[in-house]
């Protein structure tokens, strides 16, 4: 197979492959450097504010207290779980977050933060032992913060996962956005906004607390002194004893199977794989103009991608309808309109837009201002080359094999006859039963044969002449072309 023989392959493959989405995420976390400036802690103070001995809650005997564990990476599946627990327990006396995390996704942390600020029950963060990065934002969104002895909170600067997995710095706009989120969250619950800002931006200076170039992290005593925490507790039992509740009913929140599946489907590697497989299936259908196993697997993969992101509230009706409309327009282009036209272009734009929007978990205007939108679009374009190469390799390796033909043949097709061995077919004329892109089917004297175009696209219904054989396939060219 000569690449120059198929000029339509590269252009169409390029357009279809552009819908491949390269997954990436902005996280809250510590960016290590040579000077180890992140996670700066002020000197311990001997003047520590006494922790509260009681957290008054006006509720009848036997009231419910819901305990939710935040004990792993903060991601979208966790956000969906926390939001559901808060929404399903508006009558609870208190919701306690059992926090022990080093951080996670910005969009997931913001979803949890918003749910906590809007919650009807009293919300309490129990930090044991650490609430770093995203954990700090979540904890400050609670009405009360209780820390175990030796706990830590802070170091919440946003970072970008680089191509090799390393932590890269983000732009000033993203830092500014997170600084504002942290300040607003702290002040919403009567805490110091400047302290919260210093946890995000190492340029924030607070005399006697943190110098420039240092990210702020507080231990339990420092957090108590500065009013960022309300008390200490050795464990959950001791925390429960601080609540002025008579015989409370303790309910432990548990994620359901749908949230666990969504957590798996939205993991960057898995979601990227689903997109790649989905787009590859569409590309095979595009080239062969048939629907087979590759296409079915592709559509199932895309359905799993959007389903998982819908559960974690990254995909709404807008994204779903945009994607469906895009696919419909692409189908019209592939099966009904010869050549690339307006339906194909609009369809590709719609599909790309839907996939990019499915990546963004913060408001669109904020993502535009902070560069998150541009970053997502850049990764889509960068993934284009890899997807195109993969498609070409698959088509070249499998289009001439029995397995490859089986994967792209329509299941409903009947009456197929394999290419005959008789060499006297060379020179005979027939008609293209399907488009040849370059492979397809022709009919000669009422019998169907596998065929491939010599050099160009051949539309269905075109009269063709057999000029040779290549393995099990006939090689044809349009009648009248020399």
N, C-alpha and C positions, 0 to 999 in steps of 0.2 A: 504494500500500500504506500503510494507516494503522497506526501503531505500536499504538494502543489496540485494534486488532482482534485482536491476538495476545497475550493475557495470559500464556500458557504459555511464550512464547519467552524472555522476560526471566528468569524464574525458573529454567527448565531450562538456558538458556544460561549463566546465572550459575554454576550448580553445575558444569556440565561445564567451563567456562572456568577454574574454580579449580584445575584440574590443570596449568595452564600454569606452567612453572618459569622464573623469571627468573634467569639465571645471574649469579653474582658470586663473588668470591673474596677471601680474605685473603692478602696477600702479605707477604714479608719484604723490606723496602727502606727507603730513606731518604725522610723526609717533609721537604721543603724548607720553610723558614720565613724570616722577614724577617732574623733574626739569623744565619742559616746556622750553627746550633748543631750540626747533625748532622755526623757524620764528624769529630769532634774528634780531633786527634792531639797527644800529648804532645811536648814539646820533644825534638829528637834528642839521643841520648846518645853520649858519646865512649867509654863503657865498654861496648862491644858484646861479647856472648858469642861465642866462636868457633864457627863452624858445624861440624857433624860432617863428617869427611872420608870416612867409610864407614858404610854401613847393613848390618850383618852379617845375612845370611840363610842359614840352613842348608838348602841344597838341592843336588841332584846337578847335574853339568854338563848344559847344554842345557835347563835348566828354563824353563818358560814364564812370561813377564811380560805381563800383559794391560794395555793402555793404553786408558782410556775418556775421551773428551773431554766436559768439562762447560763448553762454550763458548758457550752461549746461555741464554735464559731457562729457569729451572728450572720445569718443568711436569710433568704427570702422565705424558705419553708418555716423557719422559726418565727418570722414576723407574722405569717399567716396564722400560726398556732396561737401566738400571744394575743393577736387581735380577736380571734374567735373566742378565746377564754374570757376576755374582757367583755365582749359583746353578749356572751351567753350567761354572764353572772352579774347583771346590774344590781341584784339584790344582796350581793355579798357585803359583809361588814368591812372586809379588807381584801386586797389582792397583794400578796407578797411575792416579789421576784427574788429568787435565790440565785444571786449573781456570782459567777466565777468564769470570766471570759477575758481573752486577750484582744477581742475585737472582731471585725468582720466588715460586711458591705455597708456603705453609707446609706443607700436607699432602704435597706432592711432596717437599719437603726432608726432612720427617720420615720418609717412606718410605725415602729414600736413606740417611738417618742410621741407621735401624734395620738396614738391610741391611749397612751397613759395620761396625757394631758386632758383628754376628753372623757376619761373614765369617771363613772359615778361613785364607785366605792373608794375608800381610802387606799392609796397605793403606797407600798413600802418596799424599798430596795434593801435587801440584806446582802452586803458585800462580804464574801468570805472565800478566798482572801483578796481577790482583785477584780476591779472593774476598769480595765484598760481600754482606751480608744472608744469603740462603739459602746462598750460597757459603761463608760463614763457618761455618755450622752443619755443612755437609757436610765441609768441610776438617778441622774439629776432631774429627769422628768417625773420622778415619783414624789409624792407629798413628803415622805420621810426617807432618810437614808440612815441605815444602821450598819455599822462595820464591825467585823471581828477584830480582835487584837492582832496587829501586824498586817492589816489590810492595806490595799493601795487603790488609788483612783486617779486617773488622768491620762497624759500622753495620747491625746486624741487628734493628732494631725492626720489629715487624709493623705494616702499614698496611692500610687498606681502600680499594679503588677506589671512588670516589664516582660519582654518576650522570653527571657530566660528564667522568669519566675522571681527575679530580684525586685526589691522595693524601690521604685522611682518616685521622685518628688512630683507633685502636681503643680498646676499654675496658681498664681496669686488669687485669681478669681475664685477658684475652688476653696482655697484656704479662707478667703474672706467670707464666702458663703457659710462654711462650717463654723467659723468664728462667731458669726451672727446667730446661727442656730444654737450654739452652746450658750451664748450670753442670754438669748431670749428664753431658753429652757430653764437656766438657773434662776433668772429673775422672775419667771412665772411662779416659782415656788419659794420666793423670798430669799434666794441665795445670791452671792456676789457674782455679778456678771464678769468683772475683770478677772477673777480667779478662773472662771470657766474659759474665758478667751485665752488665758495663758497656757491652758492645757492643749490648745489647738495651734497657736502661733508662737514661734520662738522669738518673734520680734516684740512681743508684749513685755513691758517692764513694769514690775510692781515693787517699789522700794522695800527692801527688807524681806521680800518673799522670793522674787525671781529676777534674774538679770537677763539682758538681751542675749540671744543665741541659745537659750535654754528652754526646753519644753517642761512644763510643770507637771509633776506627779506628787501627790500627797499621800502620807501614811495616815493611819487612823487618828492619831493624836493631832496631827497637823490639820486634818480635815475638820475635826471637832473644834479646834481653836479658831479656824477661819470661817466657821459656820457653814461648811459644805456637807457636814454630817451632823446627825442629831443624837447619836448615841452608840454604845457598844453592846455587843451580845456575843457570847461564846459560840452559840449554836441556835438553831431554830427554836428549840424548846425555850431557851432563855428569852428569845425575841417574843414568842407567844405569851410569855409571862408578863411582858411589858404592856400588852394590850389589855385594856380595861373591859374585857369580855368575859361573861360568865358561861362556862362550859361551851366554848366555841366548837363548831364542827369543822375539822380540817379536811379540805378537799385538795388532792394533788392533781394538777392539770396534766393531761396526757394527750399527745398529738394523735390524731386518727390516721388511718391508713392512707387516705387521700393526701394529707399533708406530708406524710413520709415519702410517698411517691413523688409528689411535687418537689420536695426538697432534693430528691435524687435527680429528677428531670431537669431542674434548673441549675444543677451543679455545672460550672463552666465547661468542663471537658465533655460531659454527656450532652448538654444542649448544643455544643458545637458539632458533635458527631451526628446528632439528629438532623441538624440543618444541612450538613454536608451530604448525608445519605438522601435526604429529601430532595435536595436540588439535583443530585446526580440522577435520581429516578426521573425527575422532570426532563432533564437533558436527554436521557435515553429515549424517552417518549418523543421528544422534539426531533431528534435525529431520525428515528425509525417510523414515526407517525403511527405507532401501534401502542397498545396498552398491554403490558405483560407484568411479570413478577417484579422487575425493577421499579416500574411505575407505582404498583400497589404498595411496595415497601416504602417508596418515597413519600407517598401521601400519608401513610400511617406514621412515618417519622415526623412529618410536619404537624400532623394532628397531635402527636405526643408533645411536641415542642410547645405549641400554642396552648394545649390543655394544661400542661404544667405551669406555664407562665400565667394562665388565667386564674389558677388556684391561688397564686401568690400575689394577685392583683396587679401584675405588670401588663396583662392583656385584658382590655375591656371590649365592649361591643364595637367601638370605633376601630381598633386594630384588627379585630376579627373580620368585620365587614370589608375593611380596606384590603385585607389579604384575599378574601374570597373573590372580591371584584377583580383584583389583579390576576388571580389564577384563571378566572373566567375569560378575561380579555386575552391572556396568553393562549388559552385553549382555542379561542376563536382564531387567533393568528396562526397557530400550528395546524389546525385541521380544516379551516375554512377559507383563509386568505393566503394566496400564494405570495411569497416574498414578505419582507418586513414592512408593516404598515402601521398606521396609527394605533390599532388595538394592541399590537405587540409592545409598542413603546410605552403606552399608557399602563398596560398590565405590568410591565417590568418596574415602572416607577412606583406603582401602587404596592407591589410585593416588597420592594426594597424599603419603602417607607414603613410598611407594617412591621417588618423584621427589625428595623432600626428602633422604632418606637417600643417594641417589645423588650429592648435592652435597657431602656431608660426608666429608672424608678423615681426620679425627682422631677419636679415641674418642668415642662418643656422650655419655658422662658429662662428658668434658672440653668437648665442643661445647656442652653445656647450661650448664655453669658459666661458660664464657667468652663466651656470647652468640652463638656461631656458629650454633647451631641456631635460636635466635630470629630471627637475621638472615636465615637461609635461608627460614624460614616467612614472615617479613615480606615478602620479595621475591616469594614466591609470591602472596601476597594483593595486593600492589601490581600485579603483572602481570595480575591478574584483570580489572581494568577495561579495559586495553588489548586483551586477548584477546576480551573480550565485545564491545567496539566493532568489532573486526575481523570477528568472526563475523556481527554484525548487518549490517555493510556488505556482506560477501560474499553473505549470503542475500538482501538486498534488491536488490543489483545483478544477481545471476545467476539467481535463482529463476524469473524470468519470461522468460529468454532461452533460445534453442535450445541454446547451449553449456552453460548452467547445467543444463538438463534432461538433456543428454547426460552430464554429469558425475555425476549422482546416480542415473540409471536403472540398474537391475540389468541386467547383460550377458545374463543368461539369459532375460530376459523376451521373449516373442514375442507376436504378435498385436496389437500396439499400433496404434491408429488415432488420428491427430491429431484435435483438436477440429474438428467439422464447422462449416461456415459457415452452415448452415441455422439461421435464427433461430427456427424452430418448436420447437427443443429447449427454449426458455425455457418454463417451466411444467410440463415433464415431470418425472416422478419416476424415480429409479434407486436404486442401492445403492453404498455406498462399498466399493471393492475393497481399498483400503489406508486406513490412518489418514490424515487430512488435518491436517497440522501447520504451516502451513495448506494446503500443496499436497499433492496426491495424485492418485488415480485413482478414477473411478466407472464403473459399467456401466449403460447404458440400452439396453434391447431387445437385449441380447447384444453390444453394441459398447462398447469401452473409450474413455474420454475423459479428457483432462487436466482437472483441476478444482481449485478453491481454495475453502476455507471462507470464508464471509462475515465471521465474527467469532470463532468459537471452534473448539476442537479437536473433530474428528468421528472417532469410533472406526470401525474397519473393520466392515462389516456393517450400519451404520446406514442407514435409508432417508432419501434426500435429495431435495430438489426444486431444479431449476435456476431461479434467479431472475434471471440475466443472464449477460453475457459480458464478459470483460476480456482483450482481445487474442485469443490463441489458446486461452485457458482459459475453462471454464465456472465461474460463481460459483454456489455452492450453499449451502443451509442445511438442517438436519434437518427432516424432515416433521413438521408440527405446531407448529413454531416460527414465530412471526410477527415 
